Structures are given as C-alpha cells and as structure tokens.
Amino acid sequence: MMKVDVVLLTKNSNKPVLRLVLESLYKNVNVNRLIVVDGGSTDGTVELLSKYPRVEIHYDANGTRATSREIGIKCVETEWFLFLDSDVVLCK
C-alpha cells in the first residue's frame, strides 16, 4: 500500500473532534508523515498532536492559511499527499 504525507493546518483545534479526526486518519490512510502547520495554538493542540506517530510540527504563527499550506506542501516527500482539515472525520 502506498504511503501518503498528510498536511494538517491547525490553530487552537484541541476540541473533542480532533481526536476523532486523528483516529480516522490513522485508521484509513497509510500515513507516511503527518505534517502539522500550526498557527500559534495555545490550547494544547500541539501537545495532543505530538502524541501521535510520525508527526512533524511546523509553525506559522504570523502567517495566513495560504502561507501555512505552502509550508506544508514544501515538506511533502511522497508522490501523493492529502490536505486534511482539523474538523473532518474520514469515512472508511
């Protein structure tokens, strides 16, 4: 099965749904790396994400959604990658 890098943009996303998002991601996608671009979270988001396997945290506290996406894309090493929003639970 092909491995995929996943880019996740966050800022204060530590809500109950984030755990469901992460569980669904690791259950349904062969994750090579979870590339997180954080916009300056202060609610424990980064600490929660750090507990999951193969997570890389990058920071873009003064950026925009566009600059954060650009940072994430530049980090991708796999042939295919996935953008995943921090409130989207993947189906089987």
LINVENVEN-V403387 format. One record per residue. N is the residue number from 1. RES is the residue in three letters. PHI is phi in degrees with one decimal (none if undefined). BURIAL is 1 if it has 9 or more other ideal C-beta (glycine too) atoms within 8 Angstrom, else 0. Layout:
BEGIN
n=<N:N>
res=<RES:RES>
phi=<PHI:PHI>
burial=<BURIAL:BURIAL>
END
This chain:
BEGIN
n=<1:2:3:4:5:6:7:8:9:10:11:12:13:14:15:16:17:18:19:20:21:22:23:24:25:26:27:28:29:30:31:32:33:34:35:36:37:38:39:40:41:42:43:44:45:46:47:48:49:50:51:52:53:54:55:56:57:58:59:60:61:62:63:64:65:66:67:68:69:70:71:72:73:74:75:76:77:78:79:80:81:82:83:84:85:86:87:88:89:90:91:92>
res=<MET:MET:LYS:VAL:ASP:VAL:VAL:LEU:LEU:THR:LYS:ASN:SER:ASN:LYS:PRO:VAL:LEU:ARG:LEU:VAL:LEU:GLU:SER:LEU:TYR:LYS:ASN:VAL:ASN:VAL:ASN:ARG:LEU:ILE:VAL:VAL:ASP:GLY:GLY:SER:THR:ASP:GLY:THR:VAL:GLU:LEU:LEU:SER:LYS:TYR:PRO:ARG:VAL:GLU:ILE:HIS:TYR:ASP:ALA:ASN:GLY:THR:ARG:ALA:THR:SER:ARG:GLU:ILE:GLY:ILE:LYS:CYS:VAL:GLU:THR:GLU:TRP:PHE:LEU:PHE:LEU:ASP:SER:ASP:VAL:VAL:LEU:CYS:LYS>
phi=<none:-70.9:-87.6:-130.9:-78.7:-121.3:-106.6:-125.7:-92.8:-138.8:-165.9:51.8:-101.1:-76.2:-119.6:-52.3:-68.1:-61.1:-63.2:-64.7:-58.6:-66.5:-61.5:-67.4:-62.9:-68.6:-79.5:-110.2:-127.8:-81.2:-74.6:-76.9:-146.6:-98.9:-95.3:-99.6:-114.3:-102.5:-92.3:106.5:-61.1:-126.5:-111.6:93.6:-57.7:-63.3:-63.3:-63.7:-61.4:-64.3:-80.4:-92.0:-71.7:55.8:-100.3:-117.5:-104.6:-125.0:-118.2:-146.1:-63.0:-104.9:-93.7:-120.0:-57.7:-66.3:-68.3:-66.3:-61.6:-61.9:-59.3:-60.8:-61.9:-64.2:-87.0:-64.4:-117.5:-87.7:-62.8:-118.4:-142.0:-130.0:-87.2:-130.6:-76.5:-75.0:-126.0:-109.5:-92.7:-76.2:-83.8:-63.2>
burial=<0:0:0:1:1:1:1:1:1:1:1:0:1:1:0:0:1:1:0:1:1:1:0:1:1:1:0:0:1:0:1:1:1:1:1:1:1:1:1:0:1:0:0:0:1:1:0:1:1:0:0:1:0:0:1:1:1:1:0:1:0:0:1:0:0:0:1:1:1:0:1:1:1:0:1:1:0:1:0:0:1:1:1:1:0:1:0:0:0:1:0:0>
END
